[in-house]
């Protein structure tokens, strides 16, 4: 039961991190102009931050602390 609440708390923190990452003051930092590999900086930031949030949520939600670590091959 304790692990489920810890996972929920981590997901809530990631949610608020996403709110901050996609709010105007932070997005305003990246709309100055310029490109990254031919892509405007704002678009590169938006897609990069979005992908990072999805990756972090997948890591938190997919974590299984109750599974023992795998040992080396036997035999």
Buried (B, 14 or more C-beta within 10 A) or exposed (E): EEEEEEBEEBEEEBEEBBEEBBEEEEBEEBEEEEEEEEEBBBEBBBEEBEEBBEEBBEEBEEEEEEEEEEEEEEE
